[in-house]
Amino acid sequence: MEFDFTKLDTQSRYRLLTNFIGPRPIALVTTRSQAGHNNAAPMSFFNVFSHDPAIVVLGIQPRLNGEEKDTTANMRRTQEFAINMVDMALSQQMLVCGLGFDSEVDELSMAGLTAAACTNIDASYAAESPCIFECRVERFIDYPRRTLVLGEVVHMHVRRECLDSDGHYVDPEQYQPIARLHADNYITSDRQFVLKAPPIADFIKPQGD
């Protein structure tokens, strides 16, 4: 089958992109509301795009009526946000945070999560999360139905048991984030395997042969 994206309707593009580009990691994004409350919302249009500088990217759509979501509005005002990574233990609370609460409802509290103060930004994070990125907004890229938010990571919190004994690499037995596939389908990284590339010499013949 062939799909011409220049002629395809919006929902068909969304369905095809999210069905085939996955799994997508979930960012439970926490921000500070204008009244000082904690806002938390899950985003699956999310990934890391650079380590130098350390840049993560979020794609956030507006509400159906065109108004910005609380997360985007808070980011524009404070220029700060935190990303809480989600594992199975946090999955149900993540779904609660995604419900359509009023702007000044504290989603962390509503989901039964423990709010902890960030180190370098004015926001809270979920203490139950295995890994948290504190971010400052680097820039916004606005489209009519989507805002891309580039955030520079300025601090990380990592649960100690998620790392190996040297503190360098993730322990796959301990850190198993979940990710979204499509619709209400998710996957967890509890089945990992090693792939090593063959040496290039196996494919290149020495000159003169």
Backbone bond lengths (Angstrom), bond angles and torsions (degrees), N, CA, C in turn:
res aa  C-N    CA-C-N  psi(-1)  N-CA   C-N-CA  omega(-1)  CA-C   N-CA-C  phi
1 M - - - 1.449 - - 1.522 110.41 -
2 E 1.305 116.42 148.11 1.448 122.55 179.85 1.537 108.65 -121.95
3 F 1.351 116.26 142.81 1.460 120.93 -179.13 1.525 108.83 -131.46
4 D 1.323 116.29 116.87 1.453 122.28 178.32 1.528 107.87 -88.13
5 F 1.335 116.90 103.77 1.461 120.78 -176.02 1.523 112.63 -68.50
6 T 1.317 117.70 -16.79 1.465 119.11 176.95 1.521 111.66 -75.79
7 K 1.340 116.98 -13.60 1.460 121.53 -179.16 1.527 112.83 -119.16
8 L 1.312 116.29 -6.33 1.463 120.99 -174.13 1.523 111.14 -80.36
9 D 1.329 117.09 143.87 1.460 120.68 177.62 1.531 110.09 -71.62
10 T 1.337 115.87 162.59 1.461 122.71 -172.95 1.519 112.78 -58.12
11 Q 1.339 117.26 -48.51 1.460 120.32 -176.57 1.519 112.38 -65.94
12 S 1.317 117.21 -34.73 1.467 119.69 177.06 1.521 111.05 -66.93
13 R 1.339 116.63 -39.51 1.470 119.41 176.53 1.532 110.23 -62.35
14 Y 1.340 115.71 -45.35 1.470 120.18 179.15 1.527 110.56 -58.86
15 R 1.321 116.32 -47.78 1.467 120.77 -177.79 1.528 111.29 -59.94
16 L 1.308 117.45 -46.28 1.462 120.52 -177.71 1.527 111.46 -68.06
17 L 1.331 116.72 -44.68 1.461 119.80 -178.76 1.520 111.90 -63.28
18 T 1.337 116.65 -46.74 1.465 119.23 -175.95 1.524 112.53 -77.15
19 N 1.336 117.71 -22.17 1.461 119.78 176.43 1.521 111.98 -74.86
20 F 1.324 116.86 -33.95 1.458 119.15 -172.44 1.519 114.48 -106.84
21 I 1.319 118.61 -18.23 1.459 120.66 174.73 1.518 107.31 -101.09
22 G 1.291 115.18 97.41 1.458 119.47 -176.58 1.515 110.38 -175.19
23 P 1.295 117.20 168.85 1.462 125.11 2.54 1.537 112.02 -73.88
24 R 1.341 114.98 151.58 1.455 121.30 179.93 1.525 108.76 -108.47
25 P 1.330 118.44 126.17 1.467 119.84 -179.70 1.520 111.14 -62.55
26 I 1.313 115.90 153.34 1.459 121.44 -177.80 1.525 109.64 -104.29
27 A 1.308 115.38 127.26 1.466 121.52 173.92 1.520 107.86 -104.45
28 L 1.321 117.12 115.55 1.462 120.26 170.11 1.527 105.62 -87.48
29 V 1.334 115.69 101.77 1.464 121.97 -170.50 1.519 109.91 -89.76
30 T 1.319 116.10 125.93 1.463 120.47 177.34 1.525 109.91 -113.47
31 T 1.343 113.97 136.39 1.462 121.50 179.49 1.525 108.04 -138.35
32 R 1.332 115.41 172.64 1.461 121.88 178.47 1.527 109.11 -105.72
33 S 1.331 116.40 127.40 1.461 119.91 178.72 1.526 109.95 -75.65
34 Q 1.322 116.14 168.98 1.465 120.35 -178.39 1.526 111.66 -62.60
35 A 1.349 116.23 -30.63 1.462 120.21 178.96 1.523 112.61 -87.77
36 G 1.337 116.59 1.95 1.454 120.21 176.68 1.516 115.34 94.60
37 H 1.350 117.74 7.76 1.459 120.95 179.82 1.530 110.95 -84.87
38 N 1.325 115.01 160.80 1.465 120.75 175.98 1.519 110.05 -83.50
39 N 1.316 115.73 128.90 1.455 121.19 172.15 1.519 108.10 -110.88
40 A 1.318 117.52 136.36 1.465 121.48 179.02 1.517 109.04 -138.19
41 A 1.334 116.88 131.26 1.462 121.38 -178.65 1.532 109.48 -148.10
42 P 1.340 117.53 134.14 1.473 120.05 178.14 1.523 111.67 -81.38
43 M 1.322 115.51 141.50 1.467 122.77 178.51 1.525 108.53 -132.64
44 S 1.333 116.72 129.63 1.466 118.90 177.38 1.523 112.63 -107.69
45 F 1.345 117.39 -2.73 1.464 120.00 168.16 1.523 106.00 -89.95
46 F 1.329 115.60 83.83 1.466 121.04 -169.00 1.520 110.03 -156.47
47 N 1.332 115.47 141.47 1.464 120.33 171.71 1.522 109.68 -170.94
48 V 1.343 115.01 174.02 1.460 121.86 174.90 1.518 107.89 -97.74
49 F 1.339 117.25 138.29 1.457 120.82 -176.01 1.521 113.79 -123.86
50 S 1.311 117.59 -10.08 1.463 119.28 179.82 1.520 109.22 -161.43
51 H 1.346 115.03 148.11 1.468 119.26 174.07 1.525 111.72 -108.09
52 D 1.342 117.64 -15.72 1.459 120.96 -178.77 1.525 109.12 -143.88
53 P 1.329 117.73 86.85 1.469 127.35 5.19 1.524 111.58 -75.21
54 A 1.333 115.88 164.94 1.461 121.48 -179.13 1.527 109.15 -80.15
55 I 1.340 116.55 100.44 1.457 121.57 -173.09 1.527 110.45 -120.91
56 V 1.328 115.34 128.02 1.459 121.83 169.30 1.525 107.78 -112.19
57 V 1.335 115.75 156.72 1.461 120.30 -177.27 1.522 109.53 -129.75
58 L 1.323 115.44 135.65 1.457 123.16 174.23 1.520 108.77 -118.85
59 G 1.319 116.53 143.69 1.454 121.82 172.19 1.510 108.55 -114.75
60 I 1.330 118.04 114.96 1.463 122.07 -173.69 1.526 109.27 -121.68
61 Q 1.329 116.33 123.15 1.458 119.55 177.27 1.518 110.08 -90.62
62 P 1.333 117.37 156.93 1.465 119.81 177.74 1.525 110.85 -77.34
63 R 1.326 115.98 176.13 1.457 119.93 172.54 1.529 109.48 -67.46
64 L 1.327 116.00 166.81 1.455 120.40 -177.95 1.522 112.28 -59.74
65 N 1.352 116.99 -28.62 1.468 119.94 179.55 1.529 112.67 -84.05
66 G 1.340 116.53 3.41 1.454 120.73 177.55 1.513 114.81 94.19
67 E 1.337 117.90 -12.61 1.464 120.32 179.28 1.529 110.91 -72.19
68 E 1.329 115.12 149.86 1.455 119.45 177.49 1.524 110.73 -67.60
69 K 1.318 116.03 145.67 1.454 120.31 173.50 1.526 109.16 -71.91
70 D 1.332 115.11 159.55 1.461 120.25 -177.85 1.519 111.61 -56.66
71 T 1.331 116.84 -39.65 1.463 120.68 -178.52 1.518 111.00 -57.85
72 T 1.335 116.77 -47.88 1.464 120.58 -179.11 1.521 111.22 -65.61
73 A 1.332 116.69 -44.32 1.466 120.20 179.80 1.526 111.13 -61.41
74 N 1.323 116.80 -42.03 1.472 120.23 178.31 1.522 111.42 -64.50
75 M 1.318 116.47 -40.30 1.468 120.52 178.72 1.526 111.11 -62.58
76 R 1.320 116.67 -42.41 1.466 119.75 -179.21 1.531 110.44 -63.69
77 R 1.321 116.10 -37.58 1.461 119.90 -177.16 1.530 111.90 -76.49
78 T 1.335 117.76 -44.36 1.467 120.89 -173.62 1.520 113.32 -96.12
79 Q 1.352 116.67 -22.62 1.468 122.08 -176.84 1.536 111.26 64.36
80 E 1.331 116.88 25.32 1.467 121.09 -177.45 1.519 110.08 -144.06
81 F 1.334 115.77 152.25 1.457 121.18 174.41 1.530 109.05 -165.94
82 A 1.324 115.97 161.67 1.458 121.16 176.09 1.524 108.99 -122.42
83 I 1.324 115.71 145.35 1.456 121.73 176.17 1.524 108.38 -111.87
84 N 1.325 115.37 119.67 1.455 122.37 177.65 1.526 108.20 -101.18
85 M 1.323 118.07 117.35 1.453 120.68 177.40 1.532 109.19 -71.88
86 V 1.328 115.49 149.89 1.463 121.44 -171.52 1.521 110.41 -116.68
87 D 1.342 116.17 126.20 1.457 121.25 171.57 1.522 108.77 -112.11
88 M 1.345 117.34 -176.24 1.457 120.17 -176.32 1.522 111.73 -59.85
89 A 1.331 116.67 -37.73 1.467 120.07 -178.44 1.522 111.76 -63.36
90 L 1.331 116.37 -21.63 1.469 121.32 -176.61 1.533 112.06 -105.26
91 S 1.323 117.18 0.41 1.469 120.67 -169.00 1.529 112.91 -64.36
92 Q 1.319 118.66 -44.52 1.453 120.07 -178.15 1.532 111.51 -68.50
93 Q 1.334 116.36 -39.13 1.465 119.75 177.30 1.523 110.81 -64.19
94 M 1.335 116.56 -35.80 1.464 120.85 177.19 1.519 110.39 -60.34
95 L 1.332 117.10 -41.75 1.462 120.46 179.66 1.527 111.24 -65.98
96 V 1.323 117.36 -37.77 1.460 120.67 177.15 1.523 110.34 -61.89
97 C 1.328 116.56 -42.16 1.473 120.49 179.90 1.520 111.79 -63.58
98 G 1.332 117.32 -22.06 1.455 120.86 -179.46 1.514 114.59 -85.61
99 L 1.331 117.31 -2.94 1.463 120.20 179.05 1.533 110.45 -72.35
100 G 1.323 116.27 160.69 1.466 120.92 -172.54 1.514 114.24 -84.24
101 F 1.303 117.22 62.49 1.467 120.98 178.59 1.527 110.73 -72.61
102 D 1.337 115.97 160.58 1.459 121.05 174.28 1.526 110.53 -64.30
103 S 1.309 115.55 161.28 1.466 121.53 -171.68 1.524 113.75 -57.82
104 E 1.321 117.80 -37.49 1.463 119.37 -174.53 1.529 113.86 -95.56
105 V 1.332 117.03 12.24 1.460 120.47 174.53 1.519 109.05 -78.98
106 D 1.322 117.14 133.49 1.460 122.85 178.35 1.528 108.03 -83.33
107 E 1.340 116.38 100.27 1.460 120.15 -176.45 1.516 113.11 -66.23
108 L 1.331 118.27 -32.18 1.461 119.60 176.93 1.519 110.22 -60.85
109 S 1.316 116.25 -46.23 1.453 120.75 178.36 1.521 111.12 -65.53
110 M 1.323 117.22 -42.60 1.463 121.94 -179.04 1.526 110.82 -60.90
111 A 1.328 116.65 -34.64 1.465 121.13 -179.16 1.527 112.93 -86.86
112 G 1.327 116.70 -0.96 1.461 119.99 -180.00 1.513 113.76 76.05
113 L 1.331 116.49 25.21 1.461 121.25 179.44 1.526 110.66 -96.48
114 T 1.323 115.13 154.48 1.465 121.49 -178.37 1.514 110.19 -92.01
115 A 1.322 117.21 118.80 1.466 121.58 179.31 1.524 109.89 -81.93
116 A 1.320 116.09 126.62 1.468 121.99 176.05 1.519 108.36 -121.68
117 A 1.322 116.67 144.32 1.464 121.06 -177.21 1.526 110.80 -73.99
118 C 1.322 115.92 134.37 1.468 120.26 174.87 1.522 109.70 -67.75
119 T 1.310 115.60 162.42 1.460 121.77 -176.50 1.519 112.86 -86.28
120 N 1.337 117.07 -43.99 1.463 120.85 -172.68 1.515 114.70 -116.26
121 I 1.318 118.05 -1.66 1.460 120.65 178.84 1.524 109.12 -133.65
122 D 1.336 116.18 161.78 1.462 121.06 179.57 1.522 109.17 -91.00
123 A 1.320 115.51 78.45 1.461 122.74 176.63 1.520 107.03 -157.07
124 S 1.318 115.30 167.46 1.456 120.47 175.08 1.522 109.46 -111.06
125 Y 1.310 116.23 159.62 1.459 120.89 173.99 1.522 109.17 -128.70
126 A 1.326 115.74 164.94 1.459 121.29 178.64 1.525 108.55 -83.36
127 A 1.323 116.53 115.24 1.462 120.64 -177.31 1.519 111.88 -61.96
128 E 1.337 117.63 -21.11 1.461 121.25 -179.52 1.528 112.91 -78.36
129 S 1.320 117.98 -12.04 1.461 120.79 -178.96 1.524 110.84 -71.26
130 P 1.342 117.72 140.27 1.468 119.93 179.94 1.525 113.31 -72.02
131 C 1.323 117.34 -21.82 1.464 120.57 -176.75 1.520 109.08 -154.83
132 I 1.324 116.20 134.27 1.461 121.38 -178.93 1.523 109.53 -131.20
133 F 1.330 115.56 136.04 1.458 122.27 174.74 1.533 108.58 -109.57
134 E 1.311 117.30 120.31 1.463 120.61 171.10 1.530 107.80 -87.01
135 C 1.321 116.52 130.00 1.468 120.48 -172.65 1.525 112.03 -131.31
136 R 1.318 114.61 148.97 1.461 121.85 167.83 1.526 107.98 -114.49
137 V 1.304 115.81 140.11 1.465 120.10 -178.55 1.516 109.82 -62.61
138 E 1.311 116.13 127.50 1.462 121.38 175.67 1.522 110.27 -92.34
139 R 1.334 115.79 -40.82 1.469 120.61 173.63 1.532 110.11 -171.40
140 F 1.330 114.31 160.59 1.460 122.59 172.20 1.522 108.11 -109.79
141 I 1.313 116.20 140.38 1.469 121.97 170.67 1.518 106.18 -121.46
142 D 1.329 116.28 111.17 1.456 121.20 -171.94 1.517 112.44 -100.10
143 Y 1.332 114.65 128.95 1.458 123.38 170.12 1.530 107.20 -116.65
144 P 1.331 118.38 165.74 1.470 119.48 -177.86 1.525 113.81 -57.04
145 R 1.338 117.60 -37.26 1.463 119.67 -176.77 1.527 112.88 -123.02
146 R 1.294 117.82 20.85 1.471 120.34 179.64 1.512 108.76 -164.62
147 T 1.333 115.89 137.97 1.462 121.52 172.83 1.515 108.19 -116.68
148 L 1.319 115.61 124.84 1.460 120.30 173.17 1.521 108.09 -91.71
149 V 1.311 115.60 128.21 1.464 121.58 179.84 1.515 108.24 -113.85
150 L 1.327 116.12 116.26 1.458 121.33 173.85 1.525 107.83 -93.99
151 G 1.319 115.83 123.59 1.451 120.55 -179.34 1.512 111.54 -120.70
152 E 1.329 115.92 136.68 1.459 119.94 176.42 1.530 109.04 -93.87
153 V 1.323 115.60 124.78 1.464 120.69 179.78 1.523 108.66 -74.49
154 V 1.336 116.05 123.80 1.466 120.70 -179.12 1.526 112.40 -112.52
155 H 1.339 116.49 -10.92 1.471 119.36 -179.95 1.522 108.41 -163.60
156 M 1.341 116.14 148.45 1.462 121.49 175.63 1.513 110.34 -128.98
157 H 1.333 115.38 144.02 1.464 122.52 169.05 1.527 106.64 -116.66
158 V 1.324 117.88 127.19 1.460 121.51 -179.84 1.524 109.16 -131.58
159 R 1.321 116.07 129.08 1.453 120.60 175.03 1.533 108.73 -63.09
160 R 1.331 116.95 128.15 1.469 121.22 -170.23 1.516 113.60 -55.22
161 E 1.340 117.36 -40.33 1.464 118.60 -176.44 1.524 113.14 -71.23
162 C 1.330 117.26 -8.43 1.460 119.62 176.92 1.525 112.62 -76.86
163 L 1.336 117.29 -11.55 1.460 121.60 -178.62 1.522 111.00 -109.19
164 D 1.338 115.13 158.61 1.462 119.61 177.50 1.526 109.97 -70.74
165 S 1.337 116.61 179.85 1.465 120.94 -174.28 1.523 112.46 -62.51
166 D 1.354 116.82 -28.24 1.463 120.38 178.40 1.534 113.02 -84.66
167 G 1.321 116.66 -9.72 1.454 119.98 -178.71 1.512 114.16 73.90
168 H 1.347 116.74 20.81 1.460 120.73 -176.21 1.521 113.02 -102.35
169 Y 1.324 116.99 -42.36 1.455 121.14 -173.92 1.526 110.91 -122.78
170 V 1.318 114.26 157.11 1.463 120.24 178.24 1.523 110.15 -67.13
171 D 1.308 116.04 140.02 1.461 122.15 170.71 1.525 106.76 -88.46
172 P 1.343 118.72 109.36 1.463 120.57 -174.31 1.523 113.70 -66.73
173 E 1.318 116.89 -15.65 1.459 119.21 175.67 1.523 111.36 -76.82
174 Q 1.322 116.66 -22.21 1.454 121.22 -175.71 1.524 113.52 -106.26
175 Y 1.339 116.23 -39.35 1.466 119.46 -178.43 1.521 108.73 -102.88
176 Q 1.327 115.76 107.53 1.458 121.71 -177.73 1.530 109.06 -132.91
177 P 1.326 116.48 77.62 1.471 119.49 -179.25 1.520 111.25 -66.43
178 I 1.321 115.73 152.26 1.455 119.66 173.99 1.523 108.55 -97.09
179 A 1.321 115.35 160.52 1.461 121.09 -179.80 1.515 108.78 -144.11
180 R 1.315 115.24 156.90 1.462 120.62 -177.76 1.517 110.46 -93.36
181 L 1.333 115.14 138.42 1.458 121.15 173.70 1.531 109.06 -97.36
182 H 1.324 117.71 -77.34 1.459 121.45 176.88 1.519 108.35 -155.09
183 A 1.336 115.14 153.95 1.470 121.58 -177.98 1.526 109.03 49.96
184 D 1.338 117.74 -124.25 1.465 121.01 -179.93 1.521 112.17 -99.95
185 N 1.306 117.34 23.45 1.461 121.93 -178.31 1.524 110.57 -99.06
186 Y 1.326 115.52 130.23 1.460 122.99 -178.56 1.521 109.22 -129.03
187 I 1.318 115.42 169.08 1.461 121.60 178.72 1.520 108.09 -141.99
188 T 1.321 115.83 150.75 1.458 119.80 175.50 1.518 109.72 -118.74
189 S 1.327 116.29 152.57 1.468 121.21 -174.05 1.529 111.15 -91.16
190 D 1.348 116.81 44.84 1.463 119.40 179.94 1.521 112.48 -88.09
191 R 1.332 118.05 -1.96 1.463 121.46 175.15 1.526 107.58 -122.67
192 Q 1.329 115.92 95.93 1.451 120.95 -179.18 1.524 109.63 -114.04
193 F 1.324 115.51 151.13 1.459 120.45 179.19 1.518 109.15 -144.86
194 V 1.316 115.98 161.36 1.461 122.57 -176.64 1.521 109.60 -101.51
195 L 1.326 116.80 132.26 1.465 123.49 172.54 1.516 108.20 -122.90
196 K 1.316 116.50 123.69 1.464 120.97 177.81 1.521 109.29 -115.47
197 A 1.327 116.14 132.94 1.462 121.28 179.74 1.526 110.01 -70.25
198 P 1.331 117.68 142.96 1.470 120.19 176.26 1.522 110.09 -71.54
199 P 1.337 117.57 158.76 1.472 119.38 177.86 1.514 111.00 -65.83
200 I 1.334 116.14 142.28 1.465 120.50 -178.17 1.525 111.55 -63.83
201 A 1.340 115.91 -23.76 1.465 119.92 179.32 1.526 112.02 -62.14
202 D 1.320 117.35 -22.41 1.462 120.17 178.04 1.518 112.14 -69.20
203 F 1.342 117.68 -14.12 1.452 121.05 -174.40 1.523 113.23 -118.56
204 I 1.314 117.64 -11.58 1.459 121.64 -178.18 1.525 109.23 -113.46
205 K 1.322 116.13 122.40 1.454 119.13 178.77 1.532 110.01 -81.62
206 P 1.326 117.74 138.65 1.475 120.36 177.49 1.523 110.81 -59.48
207 Q 1.341 117.44 142.91 1.462 121.26 179.16 1.521 109.63 -62.02
208 G 1.341 113.81 139.50 1.454 119.07 179.53 1.507 113.55 100.14
209 D 1.343 115.94 -14.45 1.472 117.85 178.19 1.516 111.07 -76.89
